[in-house]
Amino acid sequence: MKETNEQLGSLYKMFDQYTLDELAKICSKLNTLLKKAGIKPDKTPTRKADRVNWMGTYLKDGEVLEYLYHEHLSDLERSAVQEAVHDEYARLDRDLFEAKYGDVPTTTFSSYAYGYYGMDKKKASFPLLIFFLNGEMMPKDMQRHLKAFVPKPPDVEAPSVDQLPESVELRFYGENKTVPLVRHSTEQAAINDLTALLQLVDMGKVSVSAKTGKPTKSCIKALWKILSNGDFYPEDLEAPDKYDVQMGDAGIRPFAWVMLLQAANLAKISGTKLELSRTGRTAMQKPAHDILAKLWERWIKTKILHEMSRIDMIKGQKSRRRPLFAAENGREKIADALSELNEGEWIKIADFFNFLIAKGHRFNIVRDDWSLYIGDANHGSLGYDHVTWEHINGRFARAFLLEYAATLGLIDVALVQPWGAVTDHESLWGADDYYCLSRYDGLRALRLNSLGAWILGQKEAYTPVFHDEPSLRILPNLEITSTASRGTVSDELFLDRFCERTSERVWRMSLPKLLQAVEEGVELTTIADFLRDRNPGKLPQPVQVFLDDASDRVGRVQDMGEARLVKCTGKSLARLIANDTSLKKLCIRAGENYLVVPKEKEKPFRTALRKLGYVLNMQGG
């Protein structure tokens, strides 16, 4: 007995989109397959509605579906059915599928699909068409029958690399060149650099634009010297052609650190310098890895900068049409993908992007791609069909991964020079004469390290890697000598704050410099703990005596806050005010004719003074 249109439900609705001639071809092919399965089908009807009912009768038969699935689909096509059957919406996500399996079968009825470069002569498999009647969606009623025997698809695995090559061959500026693949372990570098940056800011040596907060050229040079491994690329590395994409004065890691400190409110702009906030001063007393975790959390949500603004080649980003979405969602999706990597395993950047998409973390930061362009707003628009996800979103991801995830020490990276590293931009109008699209194109592979696994929630605790050997030797004559390779720039910067440097690796403790450091906000206990942590055994007695004496001196003179100095015309008036019942608790006598009024008591002082019959004259004289 044939089923009615109402009983066929979603299957009927999907069949209804085809013409009578198309249904005739589908019926003919289905008729042939049914006969191969040993089923003698009823005669094919001629009316459209009857043909739909005829096909629906067999395509809701579990045995028929199982036969078609097992006997007439390739492995790739069976995978497509698995993904749709076990999808909540019975949908085949083609981008996700291609990222996971490396290819995607044609599921449309047409024999040919048209793309930007012309006709794709990949013919659709007829049985597969039966499972995807509108190209991507599977009929819900068919999905219910298929779930009985179609297995769940395999989980997505991150394709790791056992060993990276020592060098890579690139083609740029008309010739092939073999360039080294340089690995950067970032975990310890980030810990050292954070401490050094906080010291440098506290010393008032980080200059920025008062308007944008971006580092100045002089600041970048200072940062180059104190970062433990410099930048990811040599300072003098630039494109041979001045019109090509350049690394830029700000580099990558120096620029990132300045923005990160501001985004996390560890530092704030004061004139043309950065100064530590109260949060920043507190951070100097905490373990560096805890602060790095906080920096990562704050950067994910920050609006201080959009990573796309660092892709200089892509113009139109400041269009009134606001072509970009906020960066937060893209950052979160990338972080989610990173959190699912295996710690300690290298993965190629192209494989990471496929993994990200296959795991369902695909994102889009582009609101209006027609407003973005290269070279010319018309011909070079990025709204054309041949512009891929990686052209824009992939460049955003590279910038975020290298400039922020790697700088903060979550991932180790393997790099080549950017020119010639990626060639997909050659298909873009206006970019075919350039050898890269951004300074981040050289990111070749990444590896989630121990710090990153902890920050991203893979493990509950993180143990910093410290060397056992002491890094300083503190002598009884108050000299301090750097003794081990473990000595870091941050240690040297800190020693410079309370010691006089007498040679490249020798300092001498100085009471005036130590007191100046305390006045600038450095805790004396921090200095003592620093020396004990890096010196073998107990501190020499003369050094301990020196620190105790300094502690005593620090406690004897205290800053009681701001106050107003008031001058009286005579000592009798000063005595009268200072001894008045209401005023004597609000001011302090200072010499014969002067009174000192603490800032927080100024308002009640003025009120009581008026009651006494006088007023605080702000004109002076």
C-alpha positions as CSV (number, residue, x, y, z in Angstrom):
1,M,0.0,0.0,0.0
2,K,1.4,3.4,-1.0
3,E,1.9,6.1,1.5
4,T,0.3,9.5,1.2
5,N,2.2,12.8,0.7
6,E,1.4,13.7,4.4
7,Q,2.9,10.5,5.6
8,L,6.1,11.0,3.6
9,G,6.7,14.3,5.4
10,S,10.1,15.9,4.9
11,L,11.1,13.3,2.3
12,Y,8.2,14.4,0.1
13,K,9.1,18.1,0.6
14,M,12.6,17.5,-0.6
15,F,11.5,15.5,-3.7
16,D,9.0,18.2,-4.5
17,Q,11.8,20.6,-5.4
18,Y,12.7,18.6,-8.5
19,T,11.1,18.9,-12.0
20,L,9.2,16.2,-13.6
21,D,12.1,15.3,-15.9
22,E,14.5,15.2,-13.0
23,L,12.2,12.9,-11.1
24,A,12.0,10.7,-14.1
25,K,15.8,10.3,-14.2
26,I,15.9,9.6,-10.4
27,C,13.1,7.0,-10.6
28,S,14.8,5.3,-13.5
29,K,18.1,5.0,-11.6
30,L,16.4,3.9,-8.4
31,N,14.4,1.3,-10.4
32,T,17.6,-0.2,-11.7
33,L,19.2,-0.4,-8.2
34,L,16.1,-2.0,-6.7
35,K,16.2,-4.7,-9.4
36,K,20.0,-5.3,-8.6
37,A,18.9,-5.8,-5.0
38,G,16.5,-8.4,-6.0
39,I,13.4,-6.2,-5.4
40,K,10.7,-6.1,-8.1
41,P,9.4,-2.6,-7.9
42,D,5.9,-1.5,-9.0
43,K,5.6,0.2,-12.3
44,T,6.9,3.8,-12.3
45,P,4.0,6.3,-12.3
46,T,3.9,9.2,-14.7
47,R,2.3,12.0,-12.6
48,K,4.8,14.0,-10.4
49,A,2.9,13.4,-7.1
50,D,2.6,9.7,-7.8
51,R,6.4,9.5,-8.6
52,V,7.2,11.1,-5.3
53,N,5.0,8.7,-3.5
54,W,6.5,5.7,-5.4
55,M,10.1,6.7,-4.5
56,G,9.2,7.5,-0.9
57,T,7.8,4.0,-0.4
58,Y,11.1,2.4,-1.1
59,L,13.4,5.1,0.4
60,K,11.7,4.6,3.8
61,D,12.4,0.9,3.7
62,G,15.3,0.1,6.0
63,E,16.5,-2.9,3.9
64,V,16.6,-0.8,0.8
65,L,18.5,2.0,2.5
66,E,21.0,-0.5,4.0
67,Y,21.6,-2.1,0.6
68,L,22.3,1.3,-1.0
69,Y,24.5,2.4,1.9
70,H,26.7,-0.8,1.9
71,E,26.7,-1.8,-1.7
72,H,26.7,1.5,-3.8
73,L,28.6,4.1,-1.8
74,S,32.4,4.7,-1.7
75,D,34.2,5.1,1.7
76,L,34.1,8.9,1.4
77,E,30.4,8.8,0.6
78,R,29.6,6.5,3.5
79,S,31.5,9.0,5.7
80,A,29.2,11.8,4.4
81,V,26.1,9.8,5.3
82,Q,27.5,9.0,8.8
83,E,28.2,12.7,9.5
84,A,24.6,13.7,8.5
85,V,22.8,10.8,10.2
86,H,24.4,11.6,13.5
87,D,24.1,15.4,13.1
88,E,21.4,17.1,15.2
89,Y,20.0,18.8,12.1
90,A,20.7,16.0,9.7
91,R,23.0,18.3,7.8
92,L,26.3,17.7,6.0
93,D,28.6,20.6,6.9
94,R,30.7,20.6,3.7
95,D,33.5,22.8,5.2
96,L,33.8,20.7,8.3
97,F,33.7,17.5,6.3
98,E,36.4,18.6,3.9
99,A,38.6,19.7,6.8
100,K,38.1,16.3,8.5
101,Y,38.4,14.0,5.5
102,G,40.4,16.0,3.0
103,D,37.8,15.9,0.3
104,V,34.0,16.2,0.0
105,P,31.7,14.2,-2.4
106,T,29.3,16.0,-4.8
107,T,25.8,15.7,-3.4
108,T,23.9,17.8,-5.9
109,F,21.7,16.3,-8.8
110,S,23.6,18.4,-11.4
111,S,26.4,16.5,-13.1
112,Y,28.6,19.6,-12.9
113,A,29.3,22.2,-10.3
114,Y,30.5,25.7,-11.2
115,G,33.2,27.5,-9.3
116,Y,35.3,30.6,-9.8
117,Y,37.7,28.9,-12.1
118,G,35.1,27.2,-14.3
119,M,33.5,23.8,-14.5
120,D,34.2,21.1,-11.9
121,K,33.6,17.8,-13.8
122,K,33.2,15.7,-10.6
123,K,30.0,13.8,-11.2
124,A,27.6,13.2,-8.3
125,S,27.0,9.6,-7.3
126,F,23.3,8.8,-7.8
127,P,22.9,6.7,-4.6
128,L,24.4,9.5,-2.6
129,L,21.9,12.0,-4.1
130,I,19.2,9.8,-2.6
131,F,20.5,10.5,0.9
132,F,20.9,14.2,0.3
133,L,17.9,15.3,-1.7
134,N,18.6,19.1,-1.4
135,G,22.4,18.8,-1.5
136,E,23.2,19.2,2.2
137,M,20.2,18.2,4.2
138,M,19.0,14.6,4.7
139,P,15.3,14.0,5.1
140,K,14.5,13.7,8.8
141,D,12.3,10.6,8.3
142,M,15.1,8.9,6.3
143,Q,17.6,9.9,9.1
144,R,15.5,8.0,11.6
145,H,15.7,4.8,9.6
146,L,19.4,5.1,8.9
147,K,20.3,5.5,12.5
148,A,19.4,1.9,13.0
149,F,22.5,0.6,11.2
150,V,24.8,3.6,10.2
151,P,27.7,3.8,12.8
152,K,28.7,7.1,14.3
153,P,31.6,8.9,12.5
154,P,35.1,8.7,14.1
155,D,36.3,11.4,16.3
156,V,38.6,14.1,14.9
157,E,42.2,13.5,15.7
158,A,44.9,16.2,15.6
159,P,47.4,15.1,12.9
160,S,50.7,15.5,14.7
161,V,54.2,15.4,13.2
162,D,56.8,13.1,14.6
163,Q,59.7,15.3,13.5
164,L,59.9,18.6,11.8
165,P,62.5,19.2,9.0
166,E,65.5,21.3,9.6
167,S,64.9,23.4,6.5
168,V,62.2,24.2,3.9
169,E,62.4,25.1,0.3
170,L,60.6,28.3,-0.7
171,R,60.3,30.1,-4.0
172,F,60.5,33.9,-3.9
173,Y,61.9,36.7,-6.0
174,G,62.3,34.4,-8.9
175,E,64.3,31.6,-7.4
176,N,64.1,28.6,-5.1
177,K,65.9,29.0,-1.8
178,T,66.4,26.6,1.1
179,V,65.7,28.4,4.4
180,P,66.0,27.0,8.0
181,L,62.9,26.1,9.9
182,V,63.6,27.8,13.2
183,R,62.0,26.5,16.4
184,H,61.1,28.7,19.3
185,S,60.4,27.3,22.8
186,T,58.4,30.1,24.4
187,E,57.5,28.8,27.9
188,Q,60.5,30.0,29.9
189,A,61.0,33.0,27.6
190,A,57.5,34.3,28.5
191,I,58.1,33.9,32.2
192,N,61.4,35.7,32.0
193,D,60.1,38.4,29.7
194,L,57.0,39.2,31.8
195,T,59.2,39.8,34.9
196,A,61.6,42.0,32.8
197,L,58.8,44.0,31.3
198,L,57.2,44.8,34.6
199,Q,60.6,45.9,35.9
200,L,61.1,48.1,32.8
201,V,57.7,49.7,33.1
202,D,58.3,50.4,36.8
203,M,61.6,52.1,35.9
204,G,59.7,54.4,33.5
205,K,61.5,53.1,30.4
206,V,58.5,52.1,28.2
207,S,57.5,54.9,25.9
208,V,54.2,54.8,24.1
209,S,51.9,57.0,22.0
210,A,49.7,58.9,24.4
211,K,46.8,58.4,22.0
212,T,47.1,54.8,20.9
213,G,49.2,53.2,23.6
214,K,51.4,51.6,20.9
215,P,55.2,51.5,21.6
216,T,57.5,54.1,20.1
217,K,60.6,53.3,18.1
218,S,62.9,54.0,21.1
219,C,60.7,51.7,23.2
220,I,61.0,48.9,20.7
221,K,64.8,49.2,20.7
222,A,64.8,49.0,24.5
223,L,62.5,45.9,24.5
224,W,64.7,44.1,21.9
225,K,67.6,44.3,24.5
226,I,65.7,42.9,27.4
227,L,63.6,40.2,25.8
228,S,65.3,36.9,26.6
229,N,65.2,35.7,23.0
230,G,64.7,39.0,21.2
231,D,61.9,38.7,18.6
232,F,60.8,35.7,16.6
233,Y,62.8,37.1,13.6
234,P,66.1,38.9,13.5
235,E,65.9,42.6,14.0
236,D,67.3,43.4,10.6
237,L,65.2,41.0,8.6
238,E,63.1,42.8,6.0
239,A,61.9,42.1,2.5
240,P,64.5,42.8,-0.3
241,D,61.8,44.8,-2.1
242,K,60.8,47.9,-0.1
243,Y,57.3,47.7,-1.7
244,D,56.7,44.2,-0.4
245,V,55.2,43.3,3.0
246,Q,57.6,44.4,5.7
247,M,58.2,43.2,9.2
248,G,57.9,46.8,10.5
249,D,59.7,48.7,13.3
250,A,57.5,47.3,16.1
251,G,58.2,43.6,15.3
252,I,56.0,41.0,16.8
253,R,56.9,40.2,20.5
254,P,58.0,43.7,21.5
255,F,54.7,45.1,20.2
256,A,52.6,42.3,21.7
257,W,54.0,42.8,25.3
258,V,53.2,46.5,25.4
259,M,49.6,45.8,24.3
260,L,49.2,42.8,26.6
261,L,50.2,44.8,29.7
262,Q,47.7,47.5,28.9
263,A,44.9,45.0,28.0
264,A,45.3,43.3,31.4
265,N,45.5,46.7,33.3
266,L,48.9,45.9,34.6
267,A,50.2,49.1,33.1
268,K,48.5,52.4,32.1
269,I,49.5,55.4,30.0
270,S,50.9,58.3,31.9
271,G,51.9,61.1,29.5
272,T,54.1,59.3,27.0
273,K,55.2,56.5,29.3
274,L,53.6,53.4,30.7
275,E,53.4,53.1,34.5
276,L,52.4,50.2,36.7
277,S,48.9,50.2,37.9
278,R,48.1,48.9,41.4
279,T,47.3,45.6,39.8
280,G,50.7,45.7,38.1
281,R,52.5,46.3,41.4
282,T,50.7,43.4,42.9
283,A,51.5,41.2,40.0
284,M,55.3,41.7,40.6
285,Q,54.8,39.7,43.9
286,K,53.0,36.8,42.3
287,P,54.3,33.8,40.3
288,A,54.8,34.7,36.7
289,H,52.8,31.8,35.3
290,D,49.7,33.0,37.3
291,I,50.0,36.4,35.7
292,L,50.5,34.9,32.2
293,A,47.3,33.0,32.7
294,K,45.5,36.3,33.6
295,L,47.1,38.1,30.6
296,W,45.7,35.4,28.3
297,E,42.3,35.6,29.8
298,R,42.2,39.3,29.5
299,W,43.5,39.3,25.9
300,I,40.8,37.0,24.7
301,K,38.2,39.6,25.7
302,T,40.1,42.8,25.0
303,K,39.0,45.5,22.6
304,I,42.2,47.4,22.8
305,L,43.3,46.0,19.4
306,H,42.0,43.8,16.6
307,E,44.5,41.4,15.2
308,M,43.4,42.1,11.6
309,S,44.7,45.7,12.0
310,R,48.2,44.1,12.0
311,I,47.6,42.7,8.5
312,D,48.6,45.9,6.7
313,M,48.0,44.5,3.2
314,I,44.2,44.2,3.7
315,K,42.7,47.7,3.4
316,G,39.2,49.0,4.1
317,Q,39.2,47.8,7.7
318,K,38.2,51.2,9.0
319,S,35.3,51.6,6.6
320,R,32.1,53.1,7.9
321,R,30.4,49.9,7.0
322,R,32.4,48.2,9.9
323,P,33.5,45.2,7.8
324,L,34.9,43.2,10.7
325,F,33.2,41.5,13.7
326,A,34.9,42.0,17.1
327,A,37.9,39.7,17.6
328,E,36.7,38.0,20.8
329,N,34.8,35.2,19.1
330,G,37.6,34.3,16.8
331,R,40.1,34.3,19.7
332,E,37.8,32.1,21.7
333,K,37.4,29.6,18.9
334,I,41.1,29.4,18.3
335,A,41.7,28.9,22.1
336,D,39.1,26.1,22.1
337,A,41.0,24.3,19.3
338,L,44.3,24.8,21.0
339,S,42.9,23.3,24.2
340,E,42.1,20.0,22.3
341,L,45.6,19.5,21.0
342,N,48.0,16.9,22.6
343,E,50.6,18.5,24.7
344,G,54.1,18.3,23.3
345,E,53.1,17.3,19.7
346,W,53.9,19.5,16.7
347,I,51.1,20.2,14.2
348,K,51.5,21.9,10.9
349,I,49.6,25.2,10.7
350,A,47.5,24.0,7.7
351,D,46.5,20.9,9.6
352,F,45.7,22.9,12.7
353,F,43.2,25.0,10.6
354,N,41.6,21.8,9.3
355,F,41.5,20.5,12.8
356,L,39.9,23.7,14.1
357,I,37.2,23.6,11.5
358,A,36.6,19.8,11.8
359,K,36.1,20.1,15.5
360,G,33.4,22.7,15.0
361,H,35.4,25.8,16.0
362,R,35.2,27.5,12.7
363,F,34.7,31.3,13.0
364,N,34.2,34.3,10.8
365,I,35.5,37.7,11.7
366,V,34.2,39.3,8.5
367,R,30.9,41.1,8.6
368,D,31.2,42.7,5.1
369,D,33.9,41.2,2.9
370,W,33.1,43.5,0.0
371,S,34.5,46.5,2.0
372,L,37.9,44.8,2.4
373,Y,40.3,44.9,-0.5
374,I,43.9,44.7,-1.6
375,G,45.3,47.5,-3.8
376,D,42.0,48.6,-5.3
377,A,38.6,48.7,-3.7
378,N,36.9,47.4,-6.8
379,H,39.2,45.0,-8.5
380,G,40.9,43.9,-5.3
381,S,37.7,43.4,-3.2
382,L,37.8,40.4,-1.0
383,G,34.1,39.7,-1.5
384,Y,34.6,37.6,-4.6
385,D,33.8,33.8,-4.5
386,H,37.5,32.7,-4.9
387,V,38.5,34.4,-1.6
388,T,38.9,31.6,0.9
389,W,38.5,31.3,4.7
390,E,42.2,31.3,5.1
391,H,42.8,34.5,3.1
392,I,41.2,36.6,5.9
393,N,40.3,34.5,8.9
394,G,43.4,32.4,8.5
395,R,45.6,35.5,8.5
396,F,43.8,36.7,11.7
397,A,44.5,33.3,13.3
398,R,48.2,33.4,12.4
399,A,48.5,36.9,13.9
400,F,46.8,35.8,17.1
401,L,48.7,32.6,17.4
402,L,52.2,34.0,16.8
403,E,51.8,37.5,18.3
404,Y,49.9,36.6,21.4
405,A,49.6,32.9,22.1
406,A,53.3,32.3,21.4
407,T,54.5,35.5,23.1
408,L,52.6,34.5,26.3
409,G,54.3,31.1,26.2
410,L,51.3,28.8,25.5
411,I,52.6,27.4,22.2
412,D,56.0,26.7,20.8
413,V,56.3,27.7,17.2
414,A,58.4,26.7,14.1
415,L,59.0,29.5,11.6
416,V,60.4,30.3,8.2
417,Q,60.7,33.8,6.8
418,P,57.3,35.0,5.7
419,W,58.2,35.7,2.0
420,G,57.4,32.7,-0.1
421,A,56.1,30.7,2.9
422,V,52.4,30.9,1.8
423,T,51.3,31.2,-1.8
424,D,47.5,31.3,-1.6
425,H,47.5,35.1,-1.9
426,E,48.7,34.8,-5.5
427,S,45.1,34.2,-6.6
428,L,44.1,37.6,-5.2
429,W,44.0,40.6,-7.5
430,G,46.6,43.1,-6.4
431,A,48.5,40.6,-4.3
432,D,50.1,38.5,-6.9
433,D,53.2,40.7,-7.1
434,Y,53.9,40.3,-3.3
435,Y,55.6,37.3,-1.7
436,C,53.4,37.1,1.4
437,L,50.2,38.6,2.7
438,S,51.4,39.4,6.3
439,R,54.4,39.2,8.6
440,Y,52.8,36.1,10.2
441,D,52.8,34.0,7.0
442,G,56.0,32.3,8.2
443,L,54.2,30.4,11.0
444,R,54.8,26.8,9.8
445,A,53.9,24.6,12.8
446,L,52.9,24.9,16.5
447,R,53.1,22.8,19.6
448,L,51.0,23.1,22.8
449,N,53.5,23.2,25.7
450,S,53.2,22.5,29.4
451,L,52.3,26.1,30.3
452,G,49.7,26.3,27.5
453,A,48.1,23.0,28.6
454,W,47.7,24.4,32.1
455,I,46.4,27.8,31.1
456,L,43.9,26.1,28.6
457,G,42.6,23.8,31.3
458,Q,44.1,20.5,30.4
459,K,45.7,20.0,33.8
460,E,45.1,21.4,37.3
461,A,48.6,22.5,38.2
462,Y,51.7,23.9,36.6
463,T,55.2,23.5,37.9
464,P,57.7,26.0,36.5
465,V,61.0,24.5,35.3
466,F,63.8,25.8,37.4
467,H,67.5,25.0,37.3
468,D,69.1,23.8,40.6
469,E,72.3,25.8,40.4
470,P,72.3,29.2,42.1
471,S,72.5,32.1,39.7
472,L,74.2,34.6,42.0
473,R,77.0,34.6,44.6
474,I,76.7,37.2,47.3
475,L,79.9,38.1,49.1
476,P,80.5,39.6,52.6
477,N,81.8,42.8,51.0
478,L,78.3,43.4,49.5
479,E,79.4,42.4,46.0
480,I,77.1,40.2,43.9
481,T,78.4,38.1,41.1
482,S,76.4,36.4,38.3
483,T,77.6,32.8,38.3
484,A,75.3,30.8,36.1
485,S,73.8,30.8,32.6
486,R,70.4,30.9,34.3
487,G,70.9,34.6,35.0
488,T,68.2,36.5,33.1
489,V,67.8,40.1,31.9
490,S,65.0,40.5,34.5
491,D,67.4,39.6,37.2
492,E,70.0,42.1,35.9
493,L,67.3,44.8,35.7
494,F,66.3,44.2,39.3
495,L,69.9,44.2,40.5
496,D,70.5,47.6,38.7
497,R,67.7,49.1,40.8
498,F,69.4,48.6,44.2
499,C,73.0,48.1,43.3
500,E,75.9,49.8,41.5
501,R,77.1,47.8,38.5
502,T,80.9,47.6,38.7
503,S,81.5,45.3,35.7
504,E,79.5,43.2,33.2
505,R,78.6,40.5,35.8
506,V,79.4,42.1,39.1
507,W,77.2,44.5,41.3
508,R,77.8,46.1,44.6
509,M,74.9,46.8,47.0
510,S,74.3,50.6,47.6
511,L,72.3,52.1,50.4
512,P,71.2,55.2,48.4
513,K,70.1,53.1,45.4
514,L,68.3,50.6,47.6
515,L,66.5,53.4,49.4
516,Q,65.6,54.9,46.0
517,A,64.1,51.6,44.9
518,V,62.0,51.4,48.1
519,E,60.8,54.9,47.4
520,E,59.8,53.9,43.9
521,G,57.6,51.1,45.4
522,V,59.9,48.1,45.6
523,E,59.3,46.2,48.8
524,L,62.4,45.6,50.9
525,T,61.2,42.1,51.6
526,T,61.1,41.5,47.8
527,I,64.8,42.4,47.5
528,A,65.7,40.1,50.4
529,D,63.7,37.2,49.0
530,F,65.3,37.8,45.6
531,L,68.8,37.5,47.0
532,R,68.0,34.4,49.1
533,D,66.4,32.6,46.2
534,R,69.4,33.0,44.0
535,N,72.3,32.6,46.5
536,P,73.6,29.3,47.8
537,G,73.1,28.9,51.5
538,K,72.4,31.7,54.0
539,L,73.2,35.4,53.2
540,P,76.6,36.5,54.6
541,Q,76.2,38.3,58.0
542,P,77.4,41.7,56.7
543,V,74.7,41.5,54.0
544,Q,72.0,40.6,56.5
545,V,73.2,43.5,58.7
546,F,73.0,45.8,55.7
547,L,69.4,44.7,54.9
548,D,68.4,45.1,58.6
549,D,69.8,48.6,58.8
550,A,68.0,49.5,55.6
551,S,64.8,48.1,57.0
552,D,65.2,50.2,60.2
553,R,65.9,53.4,58.1
554,V,62.9,52.8,55.9
555,G,60.6,52.5,58.9
556,R,61.8,55.7,60.6
557,V,60.5,58.2,58.0
558,Q,57.0,57.7,56.7
559,D,54.9,59.3,54.0
560,M,51.7,60.4,55.6
561,G,50.0,61.6,52.4
562,E,49.3,65.0,50.9
563,A,48.6,68.1,53.0
564,R,48.1,71.8,52.6
565,L,50.5,74.3,54.2
566,V,48.8,77.3,55.8
567,K,50.5,80.5,56.7
568,C,49.2,82.8,59.5
569,T,50.1,86.5,59.8
570,G,51.5,86.0,63.2
571,K,52.4,83.4,65.8
572,S,49.6,84.3,68.1
573,L,47.0,83.6,65.4
574,A,48.7,80.3,64.6
575,R,48.7,79.4,68.3
576,L,45.0,80.4,68.5
577,I,44.0,78.1,65.6
578,A,46.2,75.2,66.7
579,N,44.7,75.3,70.2
580,D,41.0,75.7,69.2
581,T,38.8,72.9,70.5
582,S,37.5,72.1,67.0
583,L,40.6,72.9,64.9
584,K,43.4,71.3,66.9
585,K,42.4,67.8,65.7
586,L,42.5,69.0,62.1
587,C,45.9,70.6,61.8
588,I,49.5,70.4,63.0
589,R,51.7,73.4,64.1
590,A,54.7,73.8,61.8
591,G,57.1,76.5,63.0
592,E,55.8,79.8,64.5
593,N,53.5,81.0,61.7
594,Y,52.6,77.8,59.8
595,L,50.0,75.1,60.1
596,V,49.8,71.8,58.1
597,V,46.4,70.5,57.2
598,P,46.1,66.8,56.0
599,K,44.3,66.6,52.6
600,E,41.5,64.5,53.9
601,K,40.8,67.0,56.8
602,E,40.8,70.2,54.6
603,K,37.1,70.5,54.3
604,P,36.2,70.2,58.0
605,F,39.2,72.5,58.7
606,R,37.7,75.2,56.5
607,T,34.3,74.9,58.2
608,A,35.7,75.2,61.7
609,L,38.0,78.1,60.7
610,R,35.0,80.1,59.5
611,K,33.2,79.5,62.8
612,L,36.3,80.9,64.5
613,G,35.9,84.0,62.4
614,Y,38.6,83.4,59.7
615,V,38.7,82.1,56.2
616,L,41.5,80.3,54.2
617,N,42.7,82.9,51.7
618,M,43.6,81.1,48.5
619,Q,45.2,84.3,46.9
620,G,48.3,84.0,49.0
621,G,50.4,87.1,50.0
